[in-house]
Amino acid sequence: MSEYAGHLSYGTHGAYGVCGRRPGPARPVLLCVHGAAAVLACGSLGVTLWHGIDDRGTALAFGVLVAVGELARWSGEREAAPLGAAAALAYALLGESAGRAAQHGVAQTVAVVTAASLLGSVPHIALGHGRACDHLARRVLTVGFAALCFQPLHDDVPLAATRPGPYCAVLAMALLAVTVLCDAVLAAALARARTRWPFGPLLRDELRATRGIGSVVCASGAVMSLAVGVVGLWALPVFSLPLLLTQLSFRRYAAVRATYRQTIASLARATEIAGCTPAGHAHRVAALSRAVGRELGLTEPELTVLEYAALMHDIGQLSLLDPVPSGATASLDAEQQRRIALLGGAVVRQTGVDAEVAVVVERQADPYREQPVSARIVRVVNAYEEMTRDAGPGGPLAALEKLRLATARDYQPEVVESLARVLAHGGATDGYGPNARSEAGHGWVTHG
């Protein structure tokens, strides 16, 4: 769910687009979200300081738990802090503590979670991990939403007679479901504002993530709040241990994924070491292909297959007796391209990589109408990269014009136009550094 070391640079026709400069983010969305979170946080802190903290022991216990969860957070494909997220949710949904009614209100809930999150995020901010402002904004807004919805309903007098019964559990789970949806929309909107990727696929990725650790975080937050209502604060360490173990498991899983990606990157460099392709060609094609795939609305699993196929699309050249000059396969005739593609697919299958990756590599030389979408993208991006490799300042525009003229026979028009939009918006934003995918959204409820 870390990647290659270092971000890619594309000169005048890559990461900074045809215009040579990457456009800024969609500031209205960022200003609205960050402004709303700042107003809510400052207002809650002010109200809490003015009226004082109620039930200080409970506030301190949950605050420490949120801060510890933030300290244990790590940045990978998604920023993961399940303990901090579950503790913040539990405090927002806390109606009773050891059989007595909880005294904290919505303002104190937001104030405690904000202060604890800021405290736990200090090391991450100092080290420049992830986007702290987006993370904290989502945390504040979602906690405020959950508390504002739960506490007035929980304190409703006609329904008080049913407590502690199924009412609290049903109410908590219903609010969690709505909170997950709101947070996913918020995370996708922020990612859309920063990356200009389509909103729909971003939202689907966020919702898909809730089926994994997100469901564990939500269930743990609800159960934690109910357990504290019955046995008191001693329930917190009991339910914190499983979340810490879960976080450790995901950290190890992320390390395995990183090793797998680095292995594929090493295989992709084999053509460069052998002198078949220029240095960095496979990585440039992979990054730009992923950006085009994201713009076309591919899901995260599809983007992964696309990226791996783009990295290994030239590996069939290792089987050639005479290397292609500069590795420019786009200029070869169809028969030679098909032979290289088939040889590449055979090599990929021997490496144990997903069979879908081998299919994309094998289909590079097929007519584009018969190719899967991933193969069409790699074909267009590879041709563009080869055309602009040694071109001057006007090379990107000339290359796009050549691709457009060849759409009737060689390239899918929609992919070519998507490439043009990606370049106009700043090129590839999916690099290979440790925070390469942090802009793609990392929902608060799911990963904290």
MIPA-933220 format. One record per residue (C-alpha): residue in one letter; z, x, y. Coordinates in Angstrom, 2 decimals. Layout:
// MIPA-933220
SITE   code         w         u         v
SITE      A         Z         X         Y
...
END
This chain:
// MIPA-933220
SITE   code         w         u         v
SITE      M      0.00      0.00      0.00
SITE      S      0.33      9.48      2.64
SITE      E     -3.30      9.70      3.25
SITE      Y     -5.38     12.81      3.99
SITE      A     -4.00     15.20      6.52
SITE      G     -5.53     14.95      9.95
SITE      H     -7.78     12.45     11.68
SITE      L    -11.53     12.74     11.71
SITE      S    -13.57     13.62     14.75
SITE      Y    -17.08     12.32     15.21
SITE      G    -18.27     13.94     18.39
SITE      T    -20.54     11.81     20.53
SITE      H    -21.62      9.37     17.84
SITE      G    -18.54      8.79     15.70
SITE      A    -14.98      7.96     16.54
SITE      Y    -15.79      7.52     20.22
SITE      G    -18.90      5.45     19.80
SITE      V    -22.31      5.67     21.33
SITE      C    -20.91      5.62     24.82
SITE      G    -18.70      8.66     24.11
SITE      R    -15.46      6.89     24.99
SITE      R    -13.18      4.66     22.99
SITE      P    -12.39      1.34     24.68
SITE      G     -8.85      0.32     25.40
SITE      P     -6.95     -2.37     23.52
SITE      A     -6.99     -6.05     24.33
SITE      R     -4.15     -5.79     26.83
SITE      P     -3.52     -9.51     27.45
SITE      V     -2.38    -10.08     23.85
SITE      L     -0.23     -6.94     23.81
SITE      L      1.29     -7.74     27.19
SITE      C      2.08    -11.32     26.16
SITE      V      3.72    -10.35     22.87
SITE      H      5.62     -7.35     24.22
SITE      G      6.58     -9.25     27.36
SITE      A      7.91    -12.24     25.42
SITE      A      9.90     -9.95     23.13
SITE      A     11.30     -8.00     26.08
SITE      V     12.35    -11.17     27.92
SITE      L     14.00    -12.59     24.79
SITE      A     15.77     -9.32     23.97
SITE      C     17.02     -8.68     27.53
SITE      G     18.09    -12.28     27.98
SITE      S     19.97    -12.30     24.68
SITE      L     21.67     -9.00     25.43
SITE      G     22.68    -10.25     28.87
SITE      V     24.11    -13.53     27.56
SITE      T     25.99    -11.74     24.80
SITE      L     27.50     -9.17     27.15
SITE      W     28.48    -11.91     29.60
SITE      H     30.18    -14.18     27.06
SITE      G     31.35    -11.49     24.67
SITE      I     30.68    -11.03     20.95
SITE      D     31.96    -13.71     18.59
SITE      D     33.09    -12.77     15.08
SITE      R     32.78     -9.04     15.75
SITE      G     33.36     -8.00     12.15
SITE      T     30.38     -9.98     10.90
SITE      A     28.21     -8.81     13.78
SITE      L     29.15     -5.18     13.10
SITE      A     28.48     -5.49      9.35
SITE      F     25.02     -6.97      9.79
SITE      G     24.22     -4.60     12.64
SITE      V     25.06     -1.57     10.53
SITE      L     22.95     -2.92      7.67
SITE      V     19.94     -3.47      9.95
SITE      A     20.32      0.00     11.46
SITE      V     20.57      1.65      8.03
SITE      G     17.47     -0.26      6.93
SITE      E     15.59      1.00      9.97
SITE      L     16.71      4.57      9.36
SITE      A     15.41      4.34      5.79
SITE      R     12.07      2.97      6.93
SITE      W      9.00      5.04      6.11
SITE      S      5.48      4.90      7.45
SITE      G      2.58      4.68      5.04
SITE      E     -0.20      2.16      4.68
SITE      R      2.45     -0.26      5.87
SITE      E      5.78      0.46      7.47
SITE      A      8.38     -0.47      4.87
SITE      A     11.95     -1.42      5.75
SITE      P     12.93     -4.16      3.27
SITE      L     16.67     -3.69      3.75
SITE      G     16.51     -3.99      7.53
SITE      A     14.21     -7.00      7.34
SITE      A     16.36     -8.83      4.78
SITE      A     19.58     -8.13      6.71
SITE      A     18.08     -9.39      9.98
SITE      L     16.86    -12.55      8.26
SITE      A     20.24    -13.10      6.60
SITE      Y     22.05    -12.86      9.94
SITE      A     19.63    -15.31     11.52
SITE      L     20.19    -17.77      8.65
SITE      L     23.96    -17.28      8.44
SITE      G     25.77    -20.59      8.81
SITE      E     29.11    -19.77      7.21
SITE      S     31.17    -16.72      6.32
SITE      A     33.70    -16.98      3.48
SITE      G     33.84    -20.76      3.81
SITE      R     34.31    -20.95      7.58
SITE      A     31.62    -21.78     10.11
SITE      A     29.90    -18.80     11.69
SITE      Q     30.57    -18.41     15.39
SITE      H     27.55    -16.43     16.54
SITE      G     24.71    -18.17     18.31
SITE      V     21.01    -17.52     18.73
SITE      A     21.49    -15.13     21.65
SITE      Q     24.01    -13.01     19.78
SITE      T     21.79    -12.94     16.69
SITE      V     18.86    -11.57     18.67
SITE      A     21.09     -9.16     20.61
SITE      V     22.69     -7.65     17.48
SITE      V     19.40     -7.29     15.64
SITE      T     17.70     -5.81     18.72
SITE      A     20.44     -3.25     19.32
SITE      A     20.62     -2.27     15.65
SITE      S     16.83     -2.01     15.35
SITE      L     16.63      0.18     18.45
SITE      L     19.38      2.42     17.13
SITE      G     17.76      2.79     13.73
SITE      S     14.32      3.38     15.23
SITE      V     15.33      6.33     17.42
SITE      P     14.39      8.99     14.81
SITE      H     11.06      7.28     14.11
SITE      I     10.25      7.04     17.82
SITE      A     11.16     10.71     18.31
SITE      L      8.88     11.73     15.44
SITE      G      6.06      9.45     16.58
SITE      H      5.93      7.41     13.37
SITE      G      3.97      4.16     13.60
SITE      R      3.91      1.82     16.59
SITE      A      7.53      1.26     17.53
SITE      C      6.77     -1.27     20.28
SITE      D      4.82     -3.58     17.97
SITE      H      7.43     -3.24     15.26
SITE      L     10.34     -4.07     17.55
SITE      A      8.46     -6.90     19.26
SITE      R      7.78     -8.63     15.96
SITE      R     11.35     -8.07     14.84
SITE      V     12.80     -9.66     17.98
SITE      L     10.42    -12.63     18.05
SITE      T     10.70    -13.50     14.37
SITE      V     14.50    -13.21     14.33
SITE      G     14.71    -15.36     17.42
SITE      F     12.38    -17.94     15.87
SITE      A     14.34    -18.11     12.61
SITE      A     17.71    -18.34     14.35
SITE      L     16.52    -20.90     16.89
SITE      C     15.20    -23.14     14.11
SITE      F     18.08    -22.72     11.64
SITE      Q     21.29    -22.75     13.61
SITE      P     20.87    -26.06     15.47
SITE      L     19.83    -27.80     12.24
SITE      H     22.69    -26.24     10.31
SITE      D     25.20    -27.36     12.91
SITE      D     23.85    -30.92     13.00
SITE      V     26.90    -33.17     12.45
SITE      P     25.32    -35.92     10.27
SITE      L     24.11    -33.30      7.81
SITE      A     27.31    -31.27      7.82
SITE      A     28.81    -33.29      4.98
SITE      T     26.21    -31.96      2.56
SITE      R     27.25    -28.34      3.08
SITE      P     27.64    -26.10      1.17
SITE      G     25.09    -27.83     -1.05
SITE      P     21.35    -27.74     -1.58
SITE      Y     20.66    -28.56      2.06
SITE      C     21.32    -25.00      3.26
SITE      A     19.23    -23.42      0.52
SITE      V     16.29    -25.79      1.03
SITE      L     16.46    -25.40      4.81
SITE      A     16.62    -21.61      4.55
SITE      M     13.64    -21.37      2.20
SITE      A     11.55    -23.75      4.31
SITE      L     12.30    -21.78      7.47
SITE      L     11.52    -18.53      5.67
SITE      A      8.10    -19.85      4.69
SITE      V      7.34    -20.84      8.28
SITE      T      8.70    -17.52      9.57
SITE      V      6.47    -15.59      7.17
SITE      L      3.43    -17.50      8.40
SITE      C      4.31    -16.97     12.06
SITE      D      4.96    -13.29     11.53
SITE      A      1.67    -12.83      9.67
SITE      V     -0.20    -14.47     12.56
SITE      L      1.67    -12.28     15.04
SITE      A      1.00     -9.07     13.09
SITE      A     -2.69     -9.92     12.68
SITE      A     -3.01    -10.73     16.39
SITE      L     -1.46     -7.40     17.38
SITE      A     -3.69     -5.52     14.95
SITE      R     -6.72     -7.40     16.28
SITE      A     -5.77     -6.46     19.83
SITE      R     -5.44     -2.78     18.99
SITE      T     -8.32     -2.30     16.56
SITE      R    -10.77     -5.14     17.43
SITE      W    -11.10     -5.87     13.71
SITE      P    -11.79     -9.53     12.76
SITE      F     -8.67    -11.68     12.85
SITE      G     -9.38    -13.59      9.62
SITE      P     -9.38    -10.62      7.21
SITE      L     -6.34     -9.13      8.94
SITE      L     -4.44    -12.39      8.48
SITE      R     -5.49    -12.60      4.83
SITE      D     -4.21     -9.08      4.24
SITE      E     -0.87     -9.93      5.84
SITE      L     -0.48    -13.10      3.78
SITE      R     -1.51    -11.29      0.60
SITE      A      1.19     -8.69      1.22
SITE      T      3.89    -11.37      1.21
SITE      R      3.28    -11.94     -2.49
SITE      G      4.77     -8.54     -3.27
SITE      I      7.78     -7.06     -1.56
SITE      G      7.59     -9.74      1.12
SITE      S      8.77    -12.41     -1.32
SITE      V     11.61    -10.11     -2.39
SITE      V     12.68     -9.59      1.23
SITE      C     12.62    -13.30      2.03
SITE      A     14.50    -14.30     -1.13
SITE      S     17.07    -11.54     -0.59
SITE      G     17.65    -12.59      3.01
SITE      A     18.23    -16.22      2.02
SITE      V     20.48    -15.37     -0.93
SITE      M     22.41    -12.83      1.14
SITE      S     23.21    -15.40      3.82
SITE      L     24.33    -17.97      1.22
SITE      A     26.45    -15.39     -0.63
SITE      V     28.22    -14.30      2.56
SITE      G     28.98    -17.96      3.22
SITE      V     30.83    -18.18     -0.09
SITE      V     32.45    -14.77     -0.73
SITE      G     32.30    -13.15      2.70
SITE      L     30.99     -9.79      3.83
SITE      W     31.58     -8.17      0.41
SITE      A     28.30     -9.75     -0.63
SITE      L     26.34     -7.44      1.67
SITE      P     26.69     -4.17     -0.31
SITE      V     26.09     -6.04     -3.56
SITE      F     22.71     -7.34     -2.39
SITE      S     21.81     -4.18     -0.46
SITE      L     21.66     -1.95     -3.53
SITE      P     18.69     -3.72     -5.20
SITE      L     16.74     -3.56     -1.93
SITE      L     17.42      0.16     -1.58
SITE      L     16.22      0.72     -5.15
SITE      T     13.14     -1.38     -4.41
SITE      Q     12.46      0.73     -1.34
SITE      L     12.78      3.91     -3.41
SITE      S     10.32      2.52     -5.97
SITE      F      7.78      1.70     -3.28
SITE      R      8.17      5.15     -1.79
SITE      R      7.36      6.70     -5.16
SITE      Y      4.44      4.32     -5.61
SITE      A      3.11      5.34     -2.20
SITE      A      3.39      9.01     -3.25
SITE      V      1.37      8.30     -6.39
SITE      R     -1.27      6.49     -4.32
SITE      A     -1.42      9.41     -1.89
SITE      T     -1.93     11.86     -4.75
SITE      Y     -4.70      9.67     -6.16
SITE      R     -6.47      9.54     -2.81
SITE      Q     -6.17     13.29     -2.35
SITE      T     -7.70     13.81     -5.79
SITE      I    -10.70     11.72     -4.82
SITE      A    -10.96     13.60     -1.52
SITE      S    -11.00     16.87     -3.44
SITE      L    -13.78     15.60     -5.70
SITE      A    -15.75     14.57     -2.62
SITE      R    -15.47     18.09     -1.22
SITE      A    -17.12     19.52     -4.34
SITE      T    -20.58     18.84     -2.89
SITE      E    -19.61     20.66      0.31
SITE      I    -18.24     23.68     -1.55
SITE      A    -21.42     23.82     -3.65
SITE      G    -23.53     23.78     -0.48
SITE      C    -25.16     20.45     -1.30
SITE      T    -23.89     18.60      1.78
SITE      P    -22.60     19.68      5.21
SITE      A    -18.87     20.06      5.75
SITE      G    -17.10     16.79      6.50
SITE      H    -20.10     14.58      5.69
SITE      A    -18.38     12.54      2.95
SITE      H    -15.27     11.96      5.06
SITE      R    -17.29     10.89      8.09
SITE      V    -19.30      8.43      5.99
SITE      A    -16.11      7.10      4.36
SITE      A    -14.27      6.50      7.63
SITE      L    -17.22      4.85      9.35
SITE      S    -18.05      2.79      6.25
SITE      R    -14.49      1.48      6.13
SITE      A    -14.67      0.53      9.80
SITE      V    -17.95     -1.33      9.23
SITE      G    -16.49     -3.04      6.16
SITE      R    -13.46     -4.12      8.15
SITE      E    -15.71     -5.49     10.90
SITE      L    -17.67     -7.45      8.29
SITE      G    -14.47     -9.02      6.98
SITE      L    -13.90     -7.20      3.67
SITE      T    -10.44     -7.49      2.18
SITE      E     -8.14     -4.51      1.66
SITE      P     -8.99     -4.05     -2.07
SITE      E    -12.70     -4.22     -1.23
SITE      L    -12.22     -1.68      1.56
SITE      T    -10.52      0.69     -0.86
SITE      V    -13.46      0.51     -3.27
SITE      L    -15.85      0.99     -0.35
SITE      E    -13.96      4.02      0.91
SITE      Y    -13.84      5.72     -2.51
SITE      A    -17.53      5.05     -3.10
SITE      A    -18.43      6.44      0.33
SITE      L    -16.43      9.59     -0.37
SITE      M    -18.25     10.15     -3.68
SITE      H    -21.70      8.80     -2.83
SITE      D    -23.31     12.28     -2.88
SITE      I    -21.57     13.65     -5.94
SITE      G    -24.73     13.17     -8.01
SITE      Q    -26.31     16.09     -6.11
SITE      L    -24.16     18.44     -8.17
SITE      S    -26.52     17.77    -11.10
SITE      L    -29.63     18.87     -9.20
SITE      L    -31.19     22.26     -9.91
SITE      D    -32.56     22.50     -6.37
SITE      P    -30.22     21.17     -3.65
SITE      V    -31.64     18.70     -1.15
SITE      P    -32.03     20.41      2.26
SITE      S    -28.89     19.60      4.30
SITE      G    -28.01     16.99      1.66
SITE      A    -30.22     14.44      3.45
SITE      T    -30.91     12.02      0.60
SITE      A    -32.06      9.22      2.92
SITE      S    -35.35     11.05      3.48
SITE      L    -36.14     11.34     -0.26
SITE      D    -38.45      8.99     -2.10
SITE      A    -37.00      6.03     -3.99
SITE      E    -37.26      7.64     -7.42
SITE      Q    -35.32     10.75     -6.40
SITE      Q    -32.69      8.66     -4.66
SITE      R    -32.28      6.51     -7.77
SITE      R    -31.91      9.58    -10.01
SITE      I    -29.21     11.08     -7.77
SITE      A    -27.40      7.72     -7.59
SITE      L    -27.38      7.29    -11.37
SITE      L    -26.16     10.85    -11.89
SITE      G    -23.43     10.24     -9.31
SITE      G    -22.33      7.05    -11.01
SITE      A    -22.12      8.88    -14.35
SITE      V    -19.93     11.59    -12.79
SITE      V    -17.66      9.00    -11.17
SITE      R    -17.18      7.21    -14.49
SITE      Q    -16.08     10.48    -16.09
SITE      T    -13.37     10.99    -13.45
SITE      G    -11.50      7.82    -14.40
SITE      V    -11.95      6.20    -10.98
SITE      D    -12.26      2.41    -10.83
SITE      A    -15.51      1.24    -12.43
SITE      E    -16.36     -0.75     -9.28
SITE      V    -16.63      2.54     -7.39
SITE      A    -19.13      3.86     -9.94
SITE      V    -21.21      0.68     -9.61
SITE      V    -21.43      1.09     -5.83
SITE      V    -22.51      4.73     -6.22
SITE      E    -25.11      3.84     -8.88
SITE      R    -26.65      1.06     -6.77
SITE      Q    -27.29      3.22     -3.68
SITE      A    -31.03      3.44     -4.32
SITE      D    -31.62     -0.20     -5.27
SITE      P    -33.37     -2.57     -2.86
SITE      Y    -30.69     -3.69     -0.45
SITE      R    -31.12     -7.35     -1.34
SITE      E    -30.01     -6.48     -4.90
SITE      Q    -27.08     -4.31     -3.86
SITE      P    -23.44     -5.33     -3.53
SITE      V    -22.17     -5.41      0.04
SITE      S    -20.28     -2.11     -0.33
SITE      A    -23.45     -0.30     -1.44
SITE      R    -25.38     -1.73      1.52
SITE      I    -22.72     -0.44      3.92
SITE      V    -22.64      3.07      2.45
SITE      R    -26.43      3.22      2.53
SITE      V    -26.64      2.32      6.22
SITE      V    -23.79      4.57      7.31
SITE      N    -25.06      7.52      5.27
SITE      A    -28.51      7.19      6.84
SITE      Y    -26.98      6.95     10.33
SITE      E    -24.80     10.02      9.78
SITE      E    -27.76     12.05      8.54
SITE      M    -29.94     10.97     11.48
SITE      T    -27.33     11.91     14.08
SITE      R    -25.97     15.06     12.44
SITE      D    -27.97     17.52     14.52
SITE      A    -29.22     15.15     17.20
SITE      G    -28.54     15.51     20.88
SITE      P    -26.77     13.06     23.23
SITE      G    -29.44     10.40     22.67
SITE      G    -29.29     10.69     18.89
SITE      P    -26.98      7.73     18.18
SITE      L    -29.16      5.23     20.08
SITE      A    -32.32      6.61     18.48
SITE      A    -30.74      6.42     15.04
SITE      L    -29.71      2.80     15.53
SITE      E    -33.22      1.96     16.66
SITE      K    -34.68      3.57     13.52
SITE      L    -32.25      1.63     11.34
SITE      R    -33.18     -1.64     13.05
SITE      L    -36.88     -0.96     12.55
SITE      A    -36.25     -0.40      8.84
SITE      T    -34.21     -3.55      8.24
SITE      A    -37.21     -5.40      6.81
SITE      R    -37.33     -3.03      3.85
SITE      D    -34.44     -0.57      3.55
SITE      Y    -31.31     -1.83      5.30
SITE      Q    -29.53     -5.15      5.66
SITE      P    -29.77     -6.35      9.29
SITE      E    -26.19     -7.66      9.35
SITE      V    -24.81     -4.28      8.28
SITE      V    -26.87     -2.41     10.88
SITE      E    -25.68     -4.74     13.64
SITE      S    -22.11     -4.41     12.42
SITE      L    -22.44     -0.63     12.61
SITE      A    -23.71     -0.98     16.18
SITE      R    -20.71     -3.12     17.11
SITE      V    -18.28     -0.67     15.51
SITE      L    -19.80      2.23     17.44
SITE      A    -19.77      0.25     20.68
SITE      H    -16.09     -0.57     20.17
SITE      G    -15.07      3.00     19.48
SITE      G    -16.30      3.89     16.02
SITE      A    -14.06      4.50     13.02
SITE      T    -10.36      3.84     13.59
SITE      D     -9.45      4.25      9.92
SITE      G     -8.72      7.95      9.73
SITE      Y     -6.87      9.79      7.03
SITE      G     -3.68     10.78      8.73
SITE      P     -0.19      9.54      7.79
SITE      N     -0.47      6.64     10.24
SITE      A     -4.13      5.94      9.64
SITE      R     -3.59      2.35      8.61
SITE      S     -0.54      1.48     10.60
SITE      E     -2.77     -0.25     13.15
SITE      A     -4.02     -2.58     10.48
SITE      G     -0.83     -4.60     10.62
SITE      H      2.44     -4.27      8.81
SITE      G      4.15     -7.61      8.88
SITE      W      7.82     -7.66      9.87
SITE      V      8.96    -10.04      7.15
SITE      T      6.95     -8.19      4.54
SITE      H      7.72     -4.61      5.37
SITE      G     10.03     -4.63      8.31
END
